[in-house]
């Protein structure tokens, strides 16, 4: 791969400006600071967006029938609801094992499949939120290839399953975790909602997801760092394009505003200040990252409709 300048027609800027020699010198965001407080607010927003996106993905994959037809004749192309709702029964039938007395879905699987969705939401949200507070660990020019991306995903899943399994077994073997009797005092609506949440044991699935997310993040630090640099490069490039069209020079940020989390803004500002040369990424990797970003946004919007006004809205 060859190095390409981020802004070919601009004058080079001394790399030692503000004492920074490398992209890894960007300071991390302290929790007890204004950027830290802002990051916490962003974390809440992102967690909700992830919840909506995963909820819609679950709905679209396992609850919707996809069919084609002409006139009164309709042919189902894909419909995974029964396959997912009765998955243990289908596995037993496939293996020829009499595990169940009927073909109805087991009651325990109804709980499990919803827990799987909730754990998945917590894992993804934890991974994203965790990187809001992590400083760049790898240089901007050290862009990984497809191999790093493809190998990190199964490794992250494997690492996430370890704490998830440990907490799951603990909840199964230690009845106190679900029958502890702890509750919030008072008769207000908030106390009732909190007690219902505690009694339902939902905190266990959240704990599983959070611990799984922290474990998974160990395997995808390289990829997550590169993804953040990728979108920071695009934001910086748009600002530079606006400046060129207006005939502006120098390194002032006039001509474009950096929008995003404090961590994202720090990366964009470093690029604008230092004008580094970046390693060209695979065109297909660029298309994939942009496609994932588009789908994540679309799924979040669709998930907001699903949970706030659609079939999954509270009764």
C-alpha positions in Angstrom: 0.0 0.0 0.0 1.2 3.5 -0.8 1.0 6.6 1.3 -1.3 9.4 0.1 -1.3 13.0 1.4 -4.5 14.0 3.1 -4.3 17.5 1.5 -1.9 17.5 -1.4 -2.2 21.2 -2.2 -1.6 22.5 1.3 1.7 23.5 2.7 3.3 21.0 5.0 2.9 21.7 8.7 5.6 21.0 11.2 4.8 17.8 13.0 6.0 19.2 16.3 3.2 21.7 16.5 1.8 21.7 20.0 4.5 19.3 21.0 2.9 16.3 19.2 5.1 14.1 17.2 2.8 11.1 16.8 -0.9 10.4 16.6 -0.5 8.2 19.7 0.5 11.3 21.7 -3.2 12.4 21.8 -4.1 12.6 25.5 -6.7 10.3 26.8 -10.0 11.7 28.1 -10.2 11.8 31.9 -13.5 10.8 33.4 -13.4 13.7 35.8 -13.4 16.5 33.2 -15.7 18.3 30.9 -14.8 16.1 27.9 -15.3 13.1 30.3 -18.8 14.3 31.3 -19.6 15.0 27.7 -18.4 11.5 26.8 -20.8 10.0 29.4 -23.7 11.8 27.8 -22.6 10.5 24.4 -22.3 7.0 26.0 -26.0 7.2 27.0 -27.0 8.3 23.5 -24.9 5.6 21.8 -26.2 2.9 24.1 -29.7 3.8 23.1 -28.8 3.8 19.4 -27.2 0.4 19.7 -30.2 -0.9 21.6 -32.5 0.3 18.8 -30.2 -1.0 16.0 -29.8 -4.5 17.5 -33.5 -4.6 18.3 -34.4 -3.9 14.7 -31.8 -6.3 13.4 -33.4 -9.0 15.6 -36.9 -8.1 14.5 -35.9 -8.0 10.8 -34.0 -11.3 11.0 -36.3 -13.5 13.1 -39.8 -11.9 13.0 -40.4 -10.7 9.5 -41.5 -12.9 6.6 -39.9 -12.0 3.2 -42.0 -13.2 0.3 -42.6 -12.6 -3.4 -45.8 -13.1 -5.3 -48.0 -12.3 -8.3 -51.7 -12.0 -8.1 -53.1 -14.2 -5.3 -50.0 -16.5 -5.3 -47.3 -15.7 -2.8 -44.0 -17.6 -2.2 -42.1 -17.3 1.0 -38.4 -16.6 0.4 -37.1 -16.3 3.9 -39.0 -16.7 7.2 -36.8 -17.6 10.2 -39.3 -17.1 13.0 -40.3 -20.7 13.5 -36.7 -21.9 13.1 -35.5 -19.5 15.8 -38.6 -19.8 18.1 -38.4 -23.6 18.2 -34.6 -24.0 17.7 -34.1 -26.6 20.4 -36.9 -28.7 19.0 -35.5 -28.5 15.5 -32.1 -29.6 16.8 -33.6 -32.5 18.6 -35.6 -33.6 15.5 -32.5 -33.3 13.4 -30.5 -35.5 15.7 -33.4 -37.9 16.2 -33.3 -37.4 20.0 -36.5 -37.5 22.1 -35.5 -34.5 24.3 -39.0 -32.9 24.3 -42.5 -34.3 24.9 -44.1 -32.1 22.2 -43.1 -29.9 19.3 -44.0 -26.7 21.2 -41.2 -24.3 22.1 -39.7 -25.0 25.6 -40.5 -22.4 28.1 -36.9 -22.0 29.1 -36.0 -21.2 25.4 -38.4 -18.3 25.4 -36.4 -16.7 28.2 -33.1 -17.7 26.6 -33.7 -16.2 23.2 -34.6 -12.8 24.7 -31.6 -12.9 27.0 -29.4 -13.6 24.0 -30.7 -10.4 22.3 -30.2 -8.4 25.5 -26.7 -9.7 26.1 -25.8 -8.9 22.5 -27.0 -5.3 22.9 -24.9 -4.9 26.1 -21.8 -6.4 24.5 -21.9 -4.1 21.5 -22.8 -1.0 23.5 -20.0 -1.7 26.0 -17.4 -2.1 23.2 -18.4 1.2 21.6 -18.7 3.1 24.9 -15.3 1.7 26.1 -13.5 3.3 23.2 -14.9 6.7 23.9 -12.3 7.0 26.8 -9.3 5.2 25.2 -6.6 7.2 23.6 -5.2 6.2 20.2 -2.9 3.2 20.7 -1.8 2.7 17.1 -0.2 5.2 14.7 -2.5 6.7 12.1 -0.3 5.5 9.2 -0.3 1.9 10.6 -3.5 0.8 8.9 -4.3 -2.9 9.2 -5.6 -5.0 6.3 -8.5 -7.4 5.8 -6.7 -10.2 7.7 -6.7 -8.2 11.0 -10.4 -7.4 10.6 -11.4 -10.9 9.7 -9.5 -12.6 12.5 -10.4 -10.2 15.2 -14.1 -10.8 15.0 -14.1 -14.6 15.9 -11.5 -13.9 18.6 -13.6 -11.2 20.1 -16.6 -13.5 20.2 -14.6 -16.2 21.8 -13.3 -13.9 24.5 -16.7 -12.4 25.1 -18.2 -15.9 25.7 -15.9 -16.6 28.6 -17.3 -14.0 31.2 -20.8 -14.5 29.7 -20.6 -18.2 30.4 -19.1 -17.7 33.9 -21.9 -15.3 35.0 -24.5 -17.5 33.4 -23.4 -20.6 35.3 -23.1 -18.5 38.5 -26.7 -17.3 38.0 -27.8 -20.9 37.5 -25.9 -22.4 40.4 -26.4 -19.6 42.9 -30.1 -19.0 43.5 -29.4 -15.9 45.6 -28.5 -14.0 42.4 -32.2 -14.2 41.3 -33.9 -14.7 44.7 -32.0 -12.2 46.9 -35.0 -10.2 47.9 -33.2 -6.9 47.4 -35.5 -4.0 46.5 -35.9 -0.3 46.3 -38.0 1.3 49.1 -41.0 3.4 48.4 -44.2 3.2 46.4 -43.3 5.5 43.6 -43.5 4.5 39.9 -39.7 4.7 39.7 -39.4 2.3 42.7 -41.9 -0.1 41.2 -40.1 0.0 37.8 -36.7 -0.6 39.5 -38.0 -3.4 41.6 -39.6 -5.1 38.6 -36.3 -4.8 36.7 -34.4 -6.4 39.7 -36.9 -9.2 40.2 -36.9 -10.0 36.5 -33.1 -10.6 36.7 -32.4 -8.3 33.8 -29.4 -6.9 35.6 -27.7 -10.3 35.1 -28.0 -10.2 31.3 -26.6 -6.6 31.4 -23.7 -7.7 33.6 -23.0 -10.6 31.2 -23.0 -8.2 28.3 -20.8 -5.6 30.0 -18.2 -8.1 31.1 -18.3 -9.8 27.6 -17.9 -6.4 26.0 -14.8 -5.6 28.0 -13.3 -9.0 27.2 -14.1 -8.6 23.5 -12.6 -5.2 23.3 -9.2 -6.7 24.1 -9.3 -8.5 20.7 -10.5 -5.6 18.6 -8.5 -2.7 19.9 -6.5 -2.6 16.6 -9.6 -2.7 14.5 -11.5 -0.2 16.7 -8.6 2.2 16.6 -8.4 2.0 12.8 -12.2 2.5 12.4 -12.0 5.6 14.6 -9.1 7.0 12.5 -11.0 6.2 9.3 -14.0 8.3 10.2 -11.7 11.0 11.7 -9.9 11.2 8.3 -13.2 11.6 6.5 -14.3 14.4 8.8 -11.0 16.2 8.4 -11.1 15.7 4.7 -14.5 17.3 4.4 -13.3 20.3 6.4 -10.2 20.7 4.2 -12.4 20.5 1.1 -14.6 23.3 2.4 -11.5 25.4 3.2 -10.1 24.9 -0.2 -13.3 26.0 -1.9 -13.3 29.1 0.2 -9.6 29.8 -0.6 -8.6 29.6 3.0 -5.0 28.7 4.1 -3.2 27.7 7.2 -4.5 25.4 9.9 -7.4 27.4 11.3 -10.6 25.3 11.7 -12.6 28.1 10.1 -14.7 26.7 7.3 -15.9 23.6 9.0 -17.0 22.4 12.4 -16.0 19.1 13.9 -19.1 17.2 15.1 -18.9 14.1 17.2 -17.7 12.7 20.5 -14.7 14.3 22.3 -12.5 11.4 21.3 -13.5 11.9 17.6 -12.9 15.6 17.8 -9.4 15.1 19.3 -8.4 12.8 16.4 -9.8 15.2 13.8 -8.1 18.2 15.3 -4.8 16.3 15.4 -5.1 15.5 11.6 -6.0 19.2 10.8 -3.0 20.4 12.9 -0.4 18.0 11.6 -1.6 17.1 8.0 -0.1 13.7 8.1 0.3 11.2 5.2 -2.0 8.3 5.7 -1.9 4.8 4.3 -4.3 4.0 1.5 -6.9 1.4 2.6 -8.3 -1.3 0.4 -11.3 0.1 -1.6 -13.4 -2.8 -0.5 -12.5 -2.1 3.1 -13.6 1.5 2.7 -16.9 0.4 1.0 -17.5 -2.1 3.9 -16.9 0.5 6.6 -19.1 3.1 4.9 -21.8 0.4 4.4 -21.7 -0.7 8.0 -21.9 3.0 9.1 -24.9 3.5 6.8 -26.7 0.3 8.0 -26.0 1.2 11.7 -27.6 4.6 11.2 -30.6 3.1 9.3 -31.1 0.3 11.8 -31.0 2.8 14.7 -33.7 5.0 13.0 -35.8 1.9 12.2 -35.2 0.6 15.8 -36.4 3.9 17.3 -39.7 3.5 15.3 -39.9 -0.2 16.3 -39.5 0.5 20.0 -41.3 3.8 20.3 -44.2 3.5 17.8 -44.0 0.1 16.2 -44.8 -3.5 17.3 -42.3 -3.4 20.1 -43.6 -0.2 21.8 -44.5 -0.5 25.5 -48.2 -1.5 26.0 
